[in-house]
Amino acid sequence: MSAVRLRIVCGGEVMASITCDGSHGGQADYYSVVFVKGFIDFQKIYGVDPVQSFTLGWDLINDLTTDMRVGEEGPDPCDGASWRIENF
């Protein structure tokens, strides 16, 4: 499996990242490594296959960064408009 490495950047600063390379963490567990600034420092997120570990990690990033990305409703663009996803 080729590694999937994504980072979420805002204003030139890495706010979160996820790496999934098909690594095993035990019996039949696979894991992705997740970083979310101010919350998680490169924690392994386990799943029964690489896709599940990536999906669970991505959901965790989404849950922990929603308040920073999504602003109040109104005519101005939401805060998340300045966030971008990059391959690294």
A tleap script that builds the chain and sets N, CA, C and O, in Angstrom:
source leaprc.protein.ff14SB
mol = sequence {
  NMET SER ALA VAL ARG LEU ARG ILE VAL CYS
  GLY GLY GLU VAL MET ALA SER ILE THR CYS
  ASP GLY SER HIE GLY GLY GLN ALA ASP TYR
  TYR SER VAL VAL PHE VAL LYS GLY PHE ILE
  ASP PHE GLN LYS ILE TYR GLY VAL ASP PRO
  VAL GLN SER PHE THR LEU GLY TRP ASP LEU
  ILE ASN ASP LEU THR THR ASP MET ARG VAL
  GLY GLU GLU GLY PRO ASP PRO CYS ASP GLY
  ALA SER TRP ARG ILE GLU ASN CPHE
}
set mol.1.N position { 0.843 -1.173 0.000 }
set mol.1.CA position { 0.000 0.000 0.000 }
set mol.1.C position { 0.891 1.240 0.000 }
set mol.1.O position { 1.849 1.323 0.769 }
set mol.2.N position { 0.576 2.187 -0.852 }
set mol.2.CA position { 1.277 3.471 -0.847 }
set mol.2.C position { 0.776 4.304 0.323 }
set mol.2.O position { -0.407 4.278 0.660 }
set mol.3.N position { 1.675 5.028 0.922 }
set mol.3.CA position { 1.301 5.857 2.063 }
set mol.3.C position { 0.432 7.029 1.638 }
set mol.3.O position { 0.639 7.621 0.579 }
set mol.4.N position { -0.546 7.355 2.478 }
set mol.4.CA position { -1.376 8.548 2.312 }
set mol.4.C position { -0.962 9.490 3.426 }
set mol.4.O position { -1.059 9.158 4.608 }
set mol.5.N position { -0.500 10.664 3.039 }
set mol.5.CA position { -0.037 11.652 4.014 }
set mol.5.C position { -0.658 12.994 3.676 }
set mol.5.O position { -0.331 13.601 2.656 }
set mol.6.N position { -1.552 13.454 4.534 }
set mol.6.CA position { -2.227 14.728 4.316 }
set mol.6.C position { -2.005 15.633 5.508 }
set mol.6.O position { -1.904 15.176 6.647 }
set mol.7.N position { -1.932 16.932 5.228 }
set mol.7.CA position { -1.884 17.897 6.314 }
set mol.7.C position { -2.873 19.006 6.010 }
set mol.7.O position { -3.116 19.348 4.853 }
set mol.8.N position { -3.433 19.553 7.063 }
set mol.8.CA position { -4.400 20.630 6.957 }
set mol.8.C position { -3.686 21.894 7.421 }
set mol.8.O position { -3.199 21.965 8.550 }
set mol.9.N position { -3.628 22.895 6.534 }
set mol.9.CA position { -2.831 24.090 6.761 }
set mol.9.C position { -3.727 25.322 6.775 }
set mol.9.O position { -4.665 25.437 5.987 }
set mol.10.N position { -3.416 26.237 7.685 }
set mol.10.CA position { -4.124 27.518 7.751 }
set mol.10.C position { -3.087 28.595 8.011 }
set mol.10.O position { -2.385 28.553 9.021 }
set mol.11.N position { -2.987 29.557 7.111 }
set mol.11.CA position { -2.034 30.645 7.279 }
set mol.11.C position { -0.590 30.175 7.342 }
set mol.11.O position { 0.222 30.761 8.058 }
set mol.12.N position { -0.261 29.126 6.604 }
set mol.12.CA position { 1.099 28.612 6.588 }
set mol.12.C position { 1.449 27.733 7.780 }
set mol.12.O position { 2.580 27.256 7.876 }
set mol.13.N position { 0.511 27.510 8.684 }
set mol.13.CA position { 0.746 26.706 9.880 }
set mol.13.C position { -0.012 25.383 9.775 }
set mol.13.O position { -1.188 25.367 9.413 }
set mol.14.N position { 0.656 24.279 10.091 }
set mol.14.CA position { 0.009 22.972 10.055 }
set mol.14.C position { -0.892 22.847 11.274 }
set mol.14.O position { -0.429 22.881 12.415 }
set mol.15.N position { -2.182 22.703 11.015 }
set mol.15.CA position { -3.162 22.585 12.093 }
set mol.15.C position { -3.469 21.131 12.426 }
set mol.15.O position { -3.829 20.811 13.559 }
set mol.16.N position { -3.326 20.251 11.435 }
set mol.16.CA position { -3.589 18.828 11.650 }
set mol.16.C position { -2.911 18.040 10.539 }
set mol.16.O position { -2.603 18.574 9.473 }
set mol.17.N position { -2.684 16.759 10.809 }
set mol.17.CA position { -2.143 15.883 9.775 }
set mol.17.C position { -2.577 14.453 10.049 }
set mol.17.O position { -2.926 14.090 11.172 }
set mol.18.N position { -2.545 13.646 8.986 }
set mol.18.CA position { -2.848 12.218 9.101 }
set mol.18.C position { -1.938 11.473 8.133 }
set mol.18.O position { -1.735 11.887 6.992 }
set mol.19.N position { -1.403 10.371 8.621 }
set mol.19.CA position { -0.553 9.505 7.812 }
set mol.19.C position { -1.054 8.081 7.957 }
set mol.19.O position { -1.261 7.592 9.068 }
set mol.20.N position { -1.248 7.421 6.826 }
set mol.20.CA position { -1.684 6.023 6.823 }
set mol.20.C position { -0.844 5.290 5.784 }
set mol.20.O position { -0.905 5.598 4.594 }
set mol.21.N position { -0.054 4.312 6.247 }
set mol.21.CA position { 0.816 3.583 5.322 }
set mol.21.C position { 0.602 2.076 5.371 }
set mol.21.O position { 1.409 1.313 4.841 }
set mol.22.N position { -0.480 1.651 6.004 }
set mol.22.CA position { -0.777 0.227 6.089 }
set mol.22.C position { -0.026 -0.488 7.187 }
set mol.22.O position { 0.055 -1.716 7.180 }
set mol.23.N position { 0.533 0.263 8.146 }
set mol.23.CA position { 1.280 -0.340 9.244 }
set mol.23.C position { 0.362 -1.107 10.185 }
set mol.23.O position { -0.781 -0.720 10.428 }
set mol.24.N position { 0.901 -2.214 10.710 }
set mol.24.CA position { 0.173 -3.035 11.677 }
set mol.24.C position { 0.519 -2.583 13.091 }
set mol.24.O position { 1.640 -2.161 13.375 }
set mol.25.N position { -0.474 -2.682 13.965 }
set mol.25.CA position { -0.242 -2.301 15.346 }
set mol.25.C position { -0.389 -3.452 16.308 }
set mol.25.O position { -0.281 -3.258 17.519 }
set mol.26.N position { -0.628 -4.623 15.816 }
set mol.26.CA position { -0.829 -5.774 16.693 }
set mol.26.C position { -1.277 -6.955 15.878 }
set mol.26.O position { -0.786 -7.181 14.772 }
set mol.27.N position { -2.215 -7.715 16.423 }
set mol.27.CA position { -2.716 -8.919 15.764 }
set mol.27.C position { -3.119 -8.635 14.318 }
set mol.27.O position { -2.399 -8.990 13.385 }
set mol.28.N position { -4.256 -8.004 14.143 }
set mol.28.CA position { -4.742 -7.684 12.798 }
set mol.28.C position { -5.162 -6.222 12.715 }
set mol.28.O position { -5.960 -5.838 11.860 }
set mol.29.N position { -4.616 -5.420 13.612 }
set mol.29.CA position { -4.969 -4.008 13.649 }
set mol.29.C position { -4.041 -3.188 12.760 }
set mol.29.O position { -2.836 -3.430 12.701 }
set mol.30.N position { -4.617 -2.234 12.084 }
set mol.30.CA position { -3.863 -1.271 11.286 }
set mol.30.C position { -4.020 0.077 11.969 }
set mol.30.O position { -4.952 0.276 12.747 }
set mol.31.N position { -3.123 0.991 11.685 }
set mol.31.CA position { -3.269 2.298 12.311 }
set mol.31.C position { -2.869 3.429 11.377 }
set mol.31.O position { -2.085 3.266 10.442 }
set mol.32.N position { -3.451 4.586 11.680 }
set mol.32.CA position { -3.070 5.856 11.081 }
set mol.32.C position { -2.512 6.706 12.208 }
set mol.32.O position { -2.868 6.517 13.371 }
set mol.33.N position { -1.644 7.635 11.866 }
set mol.33.CA position { -1.069 8.534 12.871 }
set mol.33.C position { -1.677 9.918 12.654 }
set mol.33.O position { -1.625 10.471 11.556 }
set mol.34.N position { -2.260 10.470 13.739 }
set mol.34.CA position { -2.997 11.729 13.659 }
set mol.34.C position { -2.367 12.778 14.566 }
set mol.34.O position { -1.985 12.493 15.701 }
set mol.35.N position { -2.269 13.992 14.042 }
set mol.35.CA position { -1.835 15.161 14.802 }
set mol.35.C position { -2.902 16.234 14.656 }
set mol.35.O position { -3.349 16.510 13.542 }
set mol.36.N position { -3.320 16.845 15.765 }
set mol.36.CA position { -4.207 18.006 15.747 }
set mol.36.C position { -3.623 19.007 16.736 }
set mol.36.O position { -3.543 18.737 17.935 }
set mol.37.N position { -3.220 20.151 16.227 }
set mol.37.CA position { -2.553 21.162 17.054 }
set mol.37.C position { -3.396 21.504 18.279 }
set mol.37.O position { -4.571 21.855 18.171 }
set mol.38.N position { -2.768 21.392 19.441 }
set mol.38.CA position { -3.439 21.726 20.690 }
set mol.38.C position { -4.264 20.597 21.283 }
set mol.38.O position { -4.800 20.738 22.383 }
set mol.39.N position { -4.378 19.469 20.568 }
set mol.39.CA position { -5.194 18.358 21.058 }
set mol.39.C position { -4.435 17.030 21.089 }
set mol.39.O position { -4.374 16.371 22.127 }
set mol.40.N position { -3.866 16.646 19.964 }
set mol.40.CA position { -3.261 15.320 19.817 }
set mol.40.C position { -1.881 15.462 19.178 }
set mol.40.O position { -1.721 16.169 18.184 }
set mol.41.N position { -0.896 14.793 19.749 }
set mol.41.CA position { 0.454 14.799 19.189 }
set mol.41.C position { 0.793 13.419 18.656 }
set mol.41.O position { 1.304 12.572 19.388 }
set mol.42.N position { 0.508 13.195 17.383 }
set mol.42.CA position { 0.896 11.982 16.667 }
set mol.42.C position { 0.449 10.704 17.379 }
set mol.42.O position { 1.263 9.857 17.747 }
set mol.43.N position { -0.854 10.593 17.559 }
set mol.43.CA position { -1.466 9.437 18.201 }
set mol.43.C position { -1.886 8.411 17.151 }
set mol.43.O position { -2.345 8.775 16.068 }
set mol.44.N position { -1.730 7.141 17.472 }
set mol.44.CA position { -2.155 6.073 16.570 }
set mol.44.C position { -3.653 5.838 16.731 }
set mol.44.O position { -4.161 5.719 17.845 }
set mol.45.N position { -4.351 5.775 15.594 }
set mol.45.CA position { -5.783 5.496 15.558 }
set mol.45.C position { -5.940 4.150 14.852 }
set mol.45.O position { -5.567 4.009 13.687 }
set mol.46.N position { -6.485 3.173 15.551 }
set mol.46.CA position { -6.531 1.801 15.052 }
set mol.46.C position { -7.838 1.486 14.339 }
set mol.46.O position { -8.887 2.053 14.645 }
set mol.47.N position { -7.751 0.569 13.382 }
set mol.47.CA position { -8.908 0.064 12.664 }
set mol.47.C position { -8.638 -1.357 12.200 }
set mol.47.O position { -7.514 -1.848 12.302 }
set mol.48.N position { -9.672 -2.017 11.691 }
set mol.48.CA position { -9.516 -3.408 11.245 }
set mol.48.C position { -8.821 -3.495 9.897 }
set mol.48.O position { -8.339 -4.562 9.518 }
set mol.49.N position { -8.764 -2.377 9.164 }
set mol.49.CA position { -8.023 -2.311 7.902 }
set mol.49.C position { -7.533 -0.875 7.730 }
set mol.49.O position { -7.965 0.017 8.459 }
set mol.50.N position { -6.632 -0.646 6.768 }
set mol.50.CA position { -6.094 0.713 6.600 }
set mol.50.C position { -7.164 1.756 6.299 }
set mol.50.O position { -7.066 2.895 6.758 }
set mol.51.N position { -8.164 1.384 5.545 }
set mol.51.CA position { -9.217 2.348 5.195 }
set mol.51.C position { -9.983 2.778 6.447 }
set mol.51.O position { -10.263 3.963 6.628 }
set mol.52.N position { -10.322 1.819 7.307 }
set mol.52.CA position { -11.043 2.176 8.527 }
set mol.52.C position { -10.176 3.033 9.445 }
set mol.52.O position { -10.674 3.993 10.034 }
set mol.53.N position { -8.899 2.710 9.580 }
set mol.53.CA position { -8.045 3.518 10.454 }
set mol.53.C position { -7.925 4.945 9.911 }
set mol.53.O position { -7.923 5.900 10.688 }
set mol.54.N position { -7.826 5.100 8.593 }
set mol.54.CA position { -7.770 6.429 7.993 }
set mol.54.C position { -9.081 7.179 8.220 }
set mol.54.O position { -9.075 8.351 8.597 }
set mol.55.N position { -10.190 6.504 7.992 }
set mol.55.CA position { -11.505 7.134 8.154 }
set mol.55.C position { -11.733 7.583 9.593 }
set mol.55.O position { -12.227 8.685 9.831 }
set mol.56.N position { -11.377 6.740 10.543 }
set mol.56.CA position { -11.542 7.109 11.951 }
set mol.56.C position { -10.643 8.287 12.315 }
set mol.56.O position { -11.055 9.180 13.055 }
set mol.57.N position { -9.424 8.290 11.801 }
set mol.57.CA position { -8.513 9.407 12.050 }
set mol.57.C position { -9.021 10.698 11.440 }
set mol.57.O position { -8.963 11.753 12.071 }
set mol.58.N position { -9.521 10.618 10.206 }
set mol.58.CA position { -10.053 11.808 9.522 }
set mol.58.C position { -11.277 12.347 10.255 }
set mol.58.O position { -11.435 13.561 10.385 }
set mol.59.N position { -12.152 11.450 10.737 }
set mol.59.CA position { -13.310 11.880 11.517 }
set mol.59.C position { -12.880 12.583 12.800 }
set mol.59.O position { -13.495 13.569 13.204 }
set mol.60.N position { -11.831 12.082 13.439 }
set mol.60.CA position { -11.325 12.710 14.654 }
set mol.60.C position { -10.809 14.117 14.359 }
set mol.60.O position { -11.083 15.052 15.111 }
set mol.61.N position { -10.069 14.265 13.274 }
set mol.61.CA position { -9.598 15.600 12.884 }
set mol.61.C position { -10.782 16.524 12.648 }
set mol.61.O position { -10.783 17.661 13.118 }
set mol.62.N position { -11.782 16.050 11.930 }
set mol.62.CA position { -12.974 16.851 11.659 }
set mol.62.C position { -13.655 17.281 12.956 }
set mol.62.O position { -14.011 18.448 13.118 }
set mol.63.N position { -13.835 16.339 13.874 }
set mol.63.CA position { -14.517 16.651 15.140 }
set mol.63.C position { -13.750 17.677 15.969 }
set mol.63.O position { -14.352 18.586 16.540 }
set mol.64.N position { -12.433 17.539 16.040 }
set mol.64.CA position { -11.639 18.420 16.887 }
set mol.64.C position { -11.397 19.802 16.281 }
set mol.64.O position { -11.081 20.743 17.009 }
set mol.65.N position { -11.538 19.940 14.968 }
set mol.65.CA position { -11.255 21.239 14.335 }
set mol.65.C position { -12.498 21.985 13.872 }
set mol.65.O position { -12.384 23.103 13.371 }
set mol.66.N position { -13.658 21.410 14.021 }
set mol.66.CA position { -14.884 22.050 13.525 }
set mol.66.C position { -15.065 23.451 14.081 }
set mol.66.O position { -15.367 24.375 13.325 }
set mol.67.N position { -14.889 23.632 15.384 }
set mol.67.CA position { -15.096 24.957 15.978 }
set mol.67.C position { -14.119 25.997 15.444 }
set mol.67.O position { -14.450 27.181 15.372 }
set mol.68.N position { -12.919 25.564 15.068 }
set mol.68.CA position { -11.931 26.500 14.528 }
set mol.68.C position { -12.197 26.819 13.059 }
set mol.68.O position { -11.859 27.906 12.591 }
set mol.69.N position { -12.802 25.876 12.328 }
set mol.69.CA position { -12.995 26.049 10.886 }
set mol.69.C position { -14.319 26.692 10.528 }
set mol.69.O position { -14.393 27.460 9.568 }
set mol.70.N position { -15.356 26.397 11.273 }
set mol.70.CA position { -16.705 26.819 10.907 }
set mol.70.C position { -17.118 27.991 11.782 }
set mol.70.O position { -17.193 27.868 13.005 }
set mol.71.N position { -17.388 29.138 11.145 }
set mol.71.CA position { -17.786 30.331 11.875 }
set mol.71.C position { -19.306 30.443 11.968 }
set mol.71.O position { -20.041 29.523 11.608 }
set mol.72.N position { -19.743 31.571 12.450 }
set mol.72.CA position { -21.171 31.848 12.553 }
set mol.72.C position { -21.761 32.050 11.163 }
set mol.72.O position { -21.057 32.442 10.232 }
set mol.73.N position { -23.054 31.781 11.030 }
set mol.73.CA position { -23.713 32.009 9.749 }
set mol.73.C position { -23.757 33.501 9.462 }
set mol.73.O position { -23.937 34.318 10.365 }
set mol.74.N position { -23.591 33.840 8.200 }
set mol.74.CA position { -23.633 35.244 7.823 }
set mol.74.C position { -23.049 35.427 6.440 }
set mol.74.O position { -22.688 34.452 5.780 }
set mol.75.N position { -22.955 36.666 5.996 }
set mol.75.CA position { -22.474 36.937 4.641 }
set mol.75.C position { -20.970 36.724 4.472 }
set mol.75.O position { -20.511 36.495 3.353 }
set mol.76.N position { -20.198 36.792 5.546 }
set mol.76.CA position { -18.748 36.616 5.445 }
set mol.76.C position { -18.415 35.140 5.273 }
set mol.76.O position { -19.135 34.281 5.781 }
set mol.77.N position { -17.321 34.835 4.556 }
set mol.77.CA position { -16.915 33.436 4.421 }
set mol.77.C position { -16.556 32.862 5.794 }
set mol.77.O position { -16.064 33.568 6.675 }
set mol.78.N position { -16.812 31.585 5.943 }
set mol.78.CA position { -16.499 30.949 7.227 }
set mol.78.C position { -14.989 30.860 7.403 }
set mol.78.O position { -14.232 30.958 6.437 }
set mol.79.N position { -14.558 30.672 8.650 }
set mol.79.CA position { -13.137 30.572 8.966 }
set mol.79.C position { -12.463 29.459 8.174 }
set mol.79.O position { -11.293 29.575 7.810 }
set mol.80.N position { -13.186 28.395 7.909 }
set mol.80.CA position { -12.627 27.242 7.216 }
set mol.80.C position { -12.233 27.509 5.780 }
set mol.80.O position { -11.533 26.697 5.174 }
set mol.81.N position { -12.665 28.628 5.220 }
set mol.81.CA position { -12.320 28.933 3.840 }
set mol.81.C position { -10.819 29.098 3.657 }
set mol.81.O position { -10.304 28.905 2.555 }
set mol.82.N position { -10.112 29.454 4.723 }
set mol.82.CA position { -8.667 29.644 4.616 }
set mol.82.C position { -7.889 28.352 4.903 }
set mol.82.O position { -6.666 28.335 4.766 }
set mol.83.N position { -8.563 27.292 5.291 }
set mol.83.CA position { -7.912 26.022 5.565 }
set mol.83.C position { -7.790 25.243 4.255 }
set mol.83.O position { -8.715 25.244 3.442 }
set mol.84.N position { -6.660 24.585 4.052 }
set mol.84.CA position { -6.501 23.787 2.846 }
set mol.84.C position { -5.830 22.461 3.190 }
set mol.84.O position { -5.129 22.339 4.195 }
set mol.85.N position { -6.062 21.481 2.335 }
set mol.85.CA position { -5.494 20.151 2.519 }
set mol.85.C position { -4.351 19.984 1.524 }
set mol.85.O position { -4.507 20.250 0.333 }
set mol.86.N position { -3.205 19.544 2.025 }
set mol.86.CA position { -2.025 19.352 1.196 }
set mol.86.C position { -1.487 17.938 1.360 }
set mol.86.O position { -1.589 17.348 2.435 }
set mol.87.N position { -0.929 17.413 0.315 }
set mol.87.CA position { -0.202 16.149 0.370 }
set mol.87.C position { 1.228 16.481 0.776 }
set mol.87.O position { 1.811 17.436 0.262 }
set mol.88.N position { 1.796 15.705 1.691 }
set mol.88.CA position { 3.196 15.967 2.073 }
set mol.88.C position { 4.015 14.721 2.130 }
set mol.88.O position { 5.206 14.778 2.435 }
savepdb mol mol.pdb
quit
